[in-house]
Amino acid sequence: MINVVSLSGGRTSAYLAHLMKERDPETEFIFMDTGAEHPKTYKFIRSIVNNWKIKLTCLRVIPNPEMNKPSTYEILSVDQIGPDLEPWKRMLRKYGHPYVGGAFCTDRMKTVPFIKYCDEKFGRRNYTTWLGMRIDEPKRINPKPGIKYLAEISDFEKQDVIEWWRDQPFDLEIQEHLGNCVFCIKKSLQKVALAAKDEPELAAQFIKTLKVFDVKPDKVMYRSNNSLEQVIALFSDTGRDELASRMTSMRQYDTGSCSESCEAFGGQLGFNFSMEAA
């Protein structure tokens, strides 16, 4: 069986990649690029490749323009990936944007191209998929044939992973509220607003892309029926530091796993994606 690590761009999946490279030098590594990751995520991915000398396959989904027709993928080099929103635009053109209660983005942009690529390259049932779920995330671990987790080979919890990265020559360098997917629909409104205050250019790019490419603009994306523009307006009179302080006092700032990235197979395994879940 060929071991294949799904490298999401978060610290935990990267730690898993490190362990698997040590355990099995023939391990394959795959990154599914949404084009919507934080710019520092791409820097982190390149640092992993350059420092650990792993062979990383980078995939981007190419949806079939016809409904009910399977998507395919393209392979990019690690130098070609970046925050250009291209896969996100492709998804918006066909499906429209995801929303609370309809978070299909991870499945369409990550799980589908991952499975298609691996089935074609390695053969169905000839590989084992490894996902970066820790032992302190029992709700995200659902035993399924062909899938294994970090928790099966490491007893590291979140703080252990963070401390491990402090001793490395490079790190993700993203604050908790930003996360890899900066304007993820699974975040609380406060986290989305704080991300917009910290990354106004990314917010403007995101809003513009929705206006131009979204085929279903009638549905709002975020909690309480808010669009990104409405979320920004809701907190326009709240200063950045005040908002961060409020979230800290409400124990929202460090909850969830916003410093991580959505894992492939999330929908299939029934993960609880709530960013407010501990």
C-alpha positions in Angstrom: 0.0 0.0 0.0 1.2 3.5 -0.9 1.0 6.1 1.9 -0.4 9.4 0.7 -0.5 12.4 3.0 -3.0 15.1 2.4 -1.1 18.3 3.2 -3.7 20.9 4.0 -1.3 23.8 4.7 -1.9 23.8 8.5 0.6 23.1 11.2 -0.9 19.7 12.2 -0.9 18.2 8.7 2.6 19.5 8.1 3.7 17.8 11.3 2.1 14.6 10.0 4.0 15.0 6.8 7.3 15.3 8.8 6.5 12.1 10.7 5.5 10.1 7.6 8.6 11.1 5.7 10.6 9.7 8.6 8.5 6.5 8.8 8.3 5.9 5.1 10.6 7.7 2.7 8.4 6.6 -0.2 5.3 8.5 1.1 3.5 10.7 -1.5 2.4 14.2 -0.5 -0.5 16.1 -2.1 -1.6 19.7 -1.6 -5.1 20.7 -3.0 -4.8 24.3 -3.9 -8.0 26.4 -3.7 -6.2 29.6 -4.8 -7.9 31.2 -1.7 -5.3 30.3 1.0 -3.6 33.1 2.9 -0.4 34.2 1.1 1.7 33.0 4.1 0.2 29.5 3.6 1.9 29.3 0.2 5.2 30.5 1.8 4.8 27.8 4.4 4.2 25.1 1.8 7.3 26.1 -0.1 9.4 26.1 3.1 8.2 22.5 3.8 9.3 21.4 0.3 12.6 23.2 0.4 13.6 22.3 4.0 12.4 18.7 4.1 13.0 17.9 0.4 9.7 16.2 -0.1 8.1 15.6 -3.5 4.8 17.5 -3.4 2.1 17.2 -6.0 -0.1 20.3 -6.2 -3.6 19.9 -7.6 -6.3 22.3 -8.6 -9.8 21.3 -9.5 -11.2 21.8 -13.0 -15.0 21.5 -12.8 -16.9 20.2 -15.8 -19.1 23.1 -16.9 -22.0 20.6 -17.2 -23.9 19.8 -14.1 -23.7 16.2 -12.9 -20.5 15.7 -14.8 -17.3 14.8 -12.9 -14.6 17.3 -12.3 -11.0 16.7 -13.2 -7.8 18.4 -12.1 -4.6 20.1 -13.2 -1.1 19.6 -11.7 0.9 22.6 -10.8 4.5 23.0 -9.5 5.0 24.3 -6.0 6.2 27.6 -7.6 3.0 28.0 -9.5 0.5 27.8 -6.7 -0.6 31.1 -5.1 -3.6 33.3 -3.9 -5.0 34.0 -7.4 -8.5 32.6 -6.5 -8.6 30.7 -9.8 -10.0 27.4 -8.4 -12.5 29.4 -6.3 -13.6 31.3 -9.4 -14.1 28.0 -11.3 -16.3 26.8 -8.5 -18.3 30.0 -8.3 -19.0 29.8 -12.1 -20.6 26.4 -11.8 -22.0 26.0 -8.3 -22.1 29.5 -6.8 -20.7 30.2 -3.4 -20.8 27.9 -0.4 -22.8 29.0 2.6 -23.6 28.0 6.2 -25.5 24.8 5.9 -24.0 24.2 2.4 -20.2 24.0 2.9 -19.5 22.1 -0.3 -16.3 23.9 -1.0 -13.9 21.5 0.6 -15.4 18.5 -1.1 -15.5 20.1 -4.6 -12.0 21.7 -4.4 -10.1 19.2 -2.3 -11.7 15.8 -1.9 -12.8 15.3 -5.5 -9.5 16.1 -7.2 -7.5 14.2 -4.5 -9.5 10.9 -5.1 -9.4 11.2 -8.9 -5.7 11.8 -9.0 -4.8 9.0 -6.5 -7.1 6.5 -8.2 -5.6 7.3 -11.6 -2.0 7.3 -10.4 -1.9 4.5 -7.8 -5.1 2.5 -8.6 -8.2 2.3 -6.4 -7.6 0.6 -3.0 -3.8 0.7 -3.7 -3.1 3.6 -1.3 -3.8 4.7 2.2 -4.8 8.3 2.8 -3.3 10.1 5.8 -5.1 13.1 7.4 -3.8 15.4 10.1 -6.4 14.9 12.8 -4.9 14.9 16.3 -5.7 12.7 19.3 -7.5 15.7 21.0 -9.9 15.9 18.0 -12.0 12.8 18.5 -15.1 14.3 16.8 -13.0 14.7 13.6 -11.8 11.0 13.6 -14.2 8.6 12.0 -12.7 5.2 11.1 -13.0 4.4 7.5 -11.2 1.9 5.2 -8.3 3.4 3.4 -8.0 6.4 5.7 -5.6 6.9 8.7 -4.9 9.8 11.0 -2.1 11.5 12.8 -3.7 10.3 16.1 -2.8 6.7 15.2 0.9 7.4 15.2 1.3 10.4 17.6 -0.1 11.5 21.0 0.5 15.1 20.2 -2.3 17.5 21.1 -2.7 21.1 19.6 -0.3 22.7 22.1 2.3 20.0 21.5 2.2 20.7 17.8 2.5 24.5 18.4 5.5 24.0 20.7 7.1 21.6 18.2 6.9 24.2 15.5 8.6 26.8 17.7 11.8 24.7 17.5 11.7 24.5 13.7 13.6 26.9 11.4 10.3 28.0 9.8 6.6 28.2 10.7 3.2 29.0 9.3 3.2 32.6 10.7 -0.6 33.0 10.6 -2.6 34.3 13.5 -5.4 32.1 14.8 -8.3 34.2 13.5 -6.9 34.4 9.9 -6.4 30.8 9.2 -5.4 29.5 5.8 -8.8 30.2 4.3 -9.1 33.8 5.5 -12.8 34.3 4.9 -14.1 30.8 5.6 -17.8 30.5 6.0 -17.3 28.3 9.1 -15.8 31.1 11.1 -17.7 33.3 13.6 -18.7 36.7 12.4 -16.2 38.2 14.8 -13.4 36.2 13.2 -14.4 37.1 9.7 -14.6 40.8 10.7 -11.2 40.7 12.3 -9.7 39.0 9.3 -11.1 41.7 7.1 -9.6 44.4 9.3 -6.2 42.7 9.2 -6.3 41.9 5.5 -8.4 44.6 3.7 -6.8 44.0 0.3 -7.7 40.3 0.5 -11.2 41.2 1.5 -11.6 43.6 -1.4 -10.3 40.9 -3.8 -12.7 38.3 -2.3 -15.7 40.6 -2.6 -14.9 41.6 -6.2 -14.5 37.9 -7.2 -17.9 37.1 -5.8 -19.5 40.0 -7.7 -18.0 38.9 -11.0 -18.1 35.1 -10.9 -20.8 34.0 -8.5 -23.7 32.4 -10.4 -25.9 32.3 -7.3 -25.5 35.7 -5.6 -28.9 35.5 -4.0 -27.7 33.2 -1.1 -25.7 34.8 1.7 -22.5 33.1 2.9 -22.1 33.8 6.6 -24.0 33.2 9.8 -27.2 35.2 10.6 -27.7 35.7 6.8 -24.8 38.0 6.3 -22.6 38.7 3.3 -19.0 39.5 3.7 -19.8 43.2 3.1 -22.5 43.1 5.7 -20.1 41.5 8.2 -17.6 44.2 7.6 -20.3 46.9 8.1 -21.5 45.3 11.3 -18.1 45.8 12.9 -17.1 49.0 11.1 -17.3 51.1 14.3 -15.3 48.6 16.3 -11.6 49.0 16.4 -9.3 46.1 15.5 -7.8 45.8 18.9 -11.1 46.2 20.7 -12.6 43.4 18.5 -9.7 41.1 19.3 -10.0 41.9 23.0 -13.7 41.1 22.9 -13.1 37.8 21.2 -10.4 36.9 23.8 -12.7 37.7 26.7 -15.5 35.6 25.1 -12.9 32.8 24.5 -13.5 32.9 20.8 -10.1 33.9 19.6 -8.3 30.6 20.2 -11.2 28.3 19.8 -11.6 26.0 16.8 -8.7 25.4 14.4 -8.6 28.5 12.3 -4.8 28.2 12.2 -5.4 24.9 10.4 -7.1 24.3 7.0 -10.1 22.3 6.1 -9.2 18.7 5.5 -10.2 16.8 2.4 -12.8 14.1 3.1 -14.5 16.3 5.7 -18.0 15.9 4.3 -17.6 12.2 3.8 -16.4 11.6 7.3 -19.0 13.7 9.0 -16.5 16.2 10.7 -17.9 18.9 12.9 -16.7 22.0 11.1 -17.9 24.5 13.6 -15.2 27.1 14.2 -16.7 27.6 17.7 -16.1 23.9 18.7 -13.2 23.3 21.0 
